[in-house]
Amino acid sequence: MAVSSTRRGTERDADLSCSERHAADPAALEQVARRLLPPSAVEQVADVFRLLGDPTRVRLVDALTHGERCVCDLAALVGLSESAVSHQLRLLRAARLVRVRRAGRLAFYSLDDHHVAGLVHDTRKHVEEDGHA
């Protein structure tokens, strides 16, 4: 009977776990534990990654790394309707990834801050490294 790939993965993982106590430094582990993200921050970071897990939203954020744009320009850049782009921008605004500037009846969108552009830039560099792309 063949072992499923899931079970094989679990067996391999078990081989890599600590099977006996070793000389881990409890003080060093405690120091690292104090520096870990608190649960509320973990949820917020996961929410950002969930939002950026959608290719359309990644394309919109990428377009905004090149400067402020109105909905009609963003729609043309990503090949979607203005309505679809507006919906995605609402989600990105709610997560504070993009902001809006109103000029009369026009709305111009931009990235909320340089950290958002950094997320896209760093992730792009990661996937373009040898062996990832």
C-alpha positions in Angstrom: 0.0 0.0 0.0 1.4 3.4 -1.0 1.9 6.1 1.6 0.1 9.3 0.6 2.3 12.4 -0.1 0.7 14.1 2.9 1.6 11.3 5.2 5.2 11.2 3.8 5.5 14.9 4.4 4.3 14.4 8.0 6.8 11.6 8.5 9.6 13.7 7.1 8.6 16.6 9.3 8.6 14.3 12.4 12.2 13.3 11.5 13.2 17.0 11.7 11.6 17.7 15.1 13.4 17.6 18.4 13.2 14.0 19.5 15.3 14.6 22.6 16.0 17.6 24.8 19.1 19.5 23.9 21.0 22.4 25.4 18.6 25.2 24.2 19.2 28.3 26.1 15.9 29.1 27.8 16.9 32.8 28.4 17.7 33.2 24.7 14.4 31.6 23.7 12.6 33.9 26.1 14.3 36.9 24.6 13.1 35.9 21.1 9.6 35.1 22.4 9.4 38.7 23.8 10.3 40.1 20.3 7.7 38.0 18.4 4.6 39.8 17.0 1.7 40.0 19.4 -1.4 38.1 18.3 -3.3 41.2 17.2 -0.3 42.2 14.9 -0.1 38.7 13.6 -3.8 38.9 12.5 -3.2 42.3 10.9 -0.2 41.1 9.0 -2.0 38.0 7.8 -4.9 40.3 6.7 -2.5 42.3 4.5 -1.1 39.2 2.9 -4.6 37.8 2.3 -5.5 41.0 0.5 -2.3 40.9 -1.5 -3.0 37.3 -2.3 -5.3 38.4 -5.1 -3.6 39.0 -8.5 -5.9 41.9 -9.3 -5.0 43.8 -6.1 -1.3 43.1 -6.6 -1.6 44.6 -10.1 -3.4 47.7 -8.8 -0.7 48.1 -6.0 2.0 47.6 -8.6 0.4 50.3 -10.9 0.3 52.7 -7.9 4.0 52.2 -7.2 4.5 54.3 -10.3 2.4 57.2 -8.9 -1.0 58.5 -8.2 -3.8 57.4 -10.6 -7.5 57.9 -11.1 -9.9 54.9 -11.3 -10.2 55.2 -15.1 -6.5 55.1 -15.6 -6.1 52.2 -13.2 -8.9 50.3 -15.0 -7.1 50.8 -18.3 -3.8 49.7 -16.8 -5.1 46.4 -15.4 -7.8 45.7 -18.0 -10.8 45.8 -15.8 -14.0 47.8 -15.5 -14.0 51.0 -13.4 -16.6 49.4 -11.2 -14.4 46.3 -10.5 -11.3 48.5 -9.8 -13.4 50.7 -7.5 -14.4 47.6 -5.5 -10.8 46.5 -5.2 -9.7 49.9 -4.2 -12.3 50.0 -1.4 -10.8 46.9 0.0 -7.3 48.2 -0.2 -8.4 51.5 1.4 -10.0 49.7 4.3 -6.7 48.0 5.0 -4.9 51.3 4.7 -2.8 50.1 1.8 -4.0 52.9 -0.5 -5.4 56.4 0.1 -7.6 58.7 -1.9 -7.2 62.4 -2.7 -10.3 64.2 -4.0 -10.1 67.0 -6.5 -13.6 68.2 -7.1 -15.5 65.2 -8.6 -12.3 63.3 -9.3 -10.6 60.8 -7.0 -6.9 60.0 -7.2 -5.5 57.0 -5.5 -2.0 56.4 -4.3 -0.2 54.0 -2.0 -0.7 54.9 1.7 3.0 55.0 2.4 6.4 53.8 1.3 6.1 50.5 3.2 3.4 49.3 0.8 5.7 49.9 -2.2 8.5 48.1 -0.2 6.3 45.0 0.2 5.8 44.8 -3.6 9.4 45.6 -4.4 10.9 43.1 -1.9 8.5 40.4 -2.9 9.2 41.0 -6.6 13.0 40.7 -6.0 12.4 37.5 -4.1 10.4 35.8 -6.9 12.8 37.0 -9.5 15.9 35.6 -7.8 17.5 32.5 -9.4 15.4 29.5 -8.8 12.2 31.3 -7.9 11.0 32.7 -11.2 
